[in-house]
Amino acid sequence: MTSVEEILATWLDKFKPHEDGALLPPHHDHCLACGPDNPHGHHLVVHRRGEEVHAVHVFDQRHVGAPGIAHGGAVATVLDDLFGFLLYLTGAPAVTRQLEVRYDSPVLLGVAYELVAKIVRAEGRKLFVEAEMRDTSGGLVAFASALFLRVDEAHFRQGASNSPPLARPI
Ligand SMILES: CCCCCCCCCC(=O)SCCNC(=O)CCNC(=O)[C@H](O)C(C)(C)COP(=O)(O)OP(=O)(O)OC[C@H]1O[C@@H](n2cnc3c(N)ncnc32)[C@H](O)[C@@H]1OP(=O)(O)O
C-alpha cells in the first residue's frame, strides 16, 4: 500500500494542466473508485472532455445491492470519485463536504453507463459540482451534486499513521 507521503509526492504532476481528451491519473493506486491496484475497487477510468470529465463505467457482482442491481452506495462512490477528477482541472486538491445523489432508475450490473461531471461554480475554497449517469439510450439514471472544499496537504496527513489491516479476520 502506498504511503500518504508517496501519494503527496506524486500530486504536483497530477495537478499540472491536462490536455482536452487526456486520460486522467487515478487519485492513487488503491483508491476505492479509481485505483488500478485495489482488488475491491471500481477501477474507474476518466478522461478530460473540455471543461468536463467523462467515463464509461460497468458495475459488477462485487457492487451488488438488490440482485442484478448496483448498490446505491457503490453508485455514490463512483459519482463522488468522478468529482475528484474535476480537481485536476482546478489545479488543487479538495474533499467532499456534501454529496447528494438522486437515483432515477436502477443501475444494472454488467451494463455500460456514461458519466459526465462538471464544475457549476467556484467560490473561494468552495467548488459546487454536478454529475449525470446515463444509459446507452441517453436516459438519466442518476444525478449527483456536491460541495467540495479545497484543503491543503495537512488534511491528508491526518490518515498518515493509520494503517489497519486489509480485511477483518472472520
Ligand atoms: C487527489 C485529490 C484527492 C481527492 C480524492 C477525491 C476522492 C473522492 C472524494 C472523497 O472521497 S473525499 C473524502 C470524504 N470527505 C471527507 O473526508 C471530508 C471530511 N470533512 C472535513 O475534513 C472537513 O469538514 C472539511 C475539511 C471538508 C471542511 O472543514 P473546514 O473546517 O475547513 O470548513 P467548514 O466546514 O468551516 O466550511 C468552510 C466553508 O464552507 C461552507 N459550507 C460548509 N458546508 C456547506 C454546505 N453544505 N453548503 C454550503 N456551504 C457549506 C461553510 O459555511 C464555510 O463557509 P465560509 O468560508 O463562507 O464561512
The ligand as a Tripos MOL2 file, in Angstrom:
@<TRIPOS>MOLECULE
LIG
   59    61     1     0     0
SMALL
NO_CHARGES

@<TRIPOS>ATOM
      1 C1         -6.1480   13.9950   -5.4910 C.3       1 LIG1
      2 C2         -7.1470   14.6610   -4.6530 C.3       1 LIG1
      3 C3         -7.7330   13.7340   -3.7050 C.3       1 LIG1
      4 C4         -9.1860   13.7920   -3.8290 C.3       1 LIG1
      5 C5         -9.7290   12.4400   -3.8700 C.3       1 LIG1
      6 C6        -11.1830   12.5250   -4.1770 C.3       1 LIG1
      7 C7        -11.8500   11.3180   -3.6910 C.3       1 LIG1
      8 C8        -13.3360   11.4720   -3.7360 C.3       1 LIG1
      9 C9        -13.8040   12.3930   -2.7250 C.3       1 LIG1
     10 C10       -13.6630   11.8460   -1.3430 C.2       1 LIG1
     11 O1        -13.9030   10.7020   -1.0590 O.2       1 LIG1
     12 S1        -13.1850   12.9630   -0.1100 S.3       1 LIG1
     13 C11       -13.4130   12.0140    1.3940 C.3       1 LIG1
     14 C12       -14.7080   12.3630    2.1040 C.3       1 LIG1
     15 N1        -14.6570   13.6810    2.6730 N.am      1 LIG1
     16 C13       -14.0190   13.9070    3.8380 C.2       1 LIG1
     17 O2        -13.4440   13.0540    4.4540 O.2       1 LIG1
     18 C14       -14.0800   15.3090    4.3270 C.3       1 LIG1
     19 C15       -14.3240   15.3290    5.8410 C.3       1 LIG1
     20 N2        -14.6070   16.7380    6.2600 N.am      1 LIG1
     21 C16       -13.5960   17.5500    6.6350 C.2       1 LIG1
     22 O3        -12.4550   17.1590    6.7560 O.2       1 LIG1
     23 C17       -13.9680   18.9810    6.8780 C.3       1 LIG1
     24 O4        -15.3560   19.0970    7.1130 O.3       1 LIG1
     25 C18       -13.5840   19.8920    5.6640 C.3       1 LIG1
     26 C19       -12.0450   19.9720    5.5500 C.3       1 LIG1
     27 C20       -14.1760   19.3650    4.3700 C.3       1 LIG1
     28 C21       -14.1650   21.2760    5.8830 C.3       1 LIG1
     29 O5        -13.8260   21.7320    7.1480 O.3       1 LIG1
     30 P1        -13.4450   23.2730    7.3200 P.3       1 LIG1
     31 O6        -13.4780   23.4990    8.8030 O.co2     1 LIG1
     32 O7        -12.1880   23.5400    6.5860 O.co2     1 LIG1
     33 O8        -14.5940   24.0660    6.5510 O.3       1 LIG1
     34 P2        -16.0580   24.4700    7.1020 P.3       1 LIG1
     35 O9        -16.8620   23.2920    7.4580 O.co2     1 LIG1
     36 O10       -15.8900   25.5280    8.1260 O.co2     1 LIG1
     37 O11       -16.6900   25.1280    5.8030 O.3       1 LIG1
     38 C22       -15.9590   26.0610    5.0110 C.3       1 LIG1
     39 C23       -16.9580   26.9140    4.2870 C.3       1 LIG1
     40 O12       -17.8850   26.0830    3.5630 O.3       1 LIG1
     41 C24       -19.2160   26.3720    3.9750 C.3       1 LIG1
     42 N3        -20.0110   25.1520    3.9610 N.ar      1 LIG1
     43 C25       -19.8070   24.0300    4.6670 C.ar      1 LIG1
     44 N4        -20.7370   23.1220    4.3800 N.ar      1 LIG1
     45 C26       -21.5540   23.7000    3.4660 C.ar      1 LIG1
     46 C27       -22.6840   23.2620    2.7510 C.ar      1 LIG1
     47 N5        -23.1740   22.0430    2.9380 N.pl3     1 LIG1
     48 N6        -23.2450   24.1150    1.8650 N.ar      1 LIG1
     49 C28       -22.7560   25.3500    1.6560 C.ar      1 LIG1
     50 N7        -21.6600   25.8230    2.2980 N.ar      1 LIG1
     51 C29       -21.0780   25.0000    3.1890 C.ar      1 LIG1
     52 C30       -19.0590   26.8920    5.3880 C.3       1 LIG1
     53 O13       -20.1940   27.6570    5.7620 O.3       1 LIG1
     54 C31       -17.8160   27.7410    5.2310 C.3       1 LIG1
     55 O14       -18.1790   28.9020    4.5120 O.3       1 LIG1
     56 P3        -17.4190   30.3030    4.7110 P.3       1 LIG1
     57 O15       -15.9560   30.0260    4.4500 O.co2     1 LIG1
     58 O16       -18.0570   31.2030    3.6930 O.co2     1 LIG1
     59 O17       -17.6940   30.6780    6.1410 O.co2     1 LIG1
@<TRIPOS>BOND
     1     1     2 1
     2     2     3 1
     3     3     4 1
     4     4     5 1
     5     5     6 1
     6     6     7 1
     7     7     8 1
     8     8     9 1
     9     9    10 1
    10    10    11 2
    11    10    12 1
    12    12    13 1
    13    13    14 1
    14    14    15 1
    15    15    16 1
    16    16    17 2
    17    16    18 1
    18    18    19 1
    19    19    20 1
    20    20    21 1
    21    21    22 2
    22    21    23 1
    23    23    24 1
    24    23    25 1
    25    25    26 1
    26    25    27 1
    27    25    28 1
    28    28    29 1
    29    29    30 1
    30    30    31 2
    31    30    32 1
    32    30    33 1
    33    33    34 1
    34    34    35 2
    35    34    36 1
    36    34    37 1
    37    37    38 1
    38    38    39 1
    39    39    40 1
    40    39    54 1
    41    40    41 1
    42    41    42 1
    43    41    52 1
    44    42    43 ar
    45    42    51 ar
    46    43    44 ar
    47    44    45 ar
    48    45    46 ar
    49    45    51 ar
    50    46    47 1
    51    46    48 ar
    52    48    49 ar
    53    49    50 ar
    54    50    51 ar
    55    52    53 1
    56    52    54 1
    57    54    55 1
    58    55    56 1
    59    56    57 2
    60    56    58 1
    61    56    59 1
@<TRIPOS>SUBSTRUCTURE
     1 LIG1         1 GROUP 0 **** ****
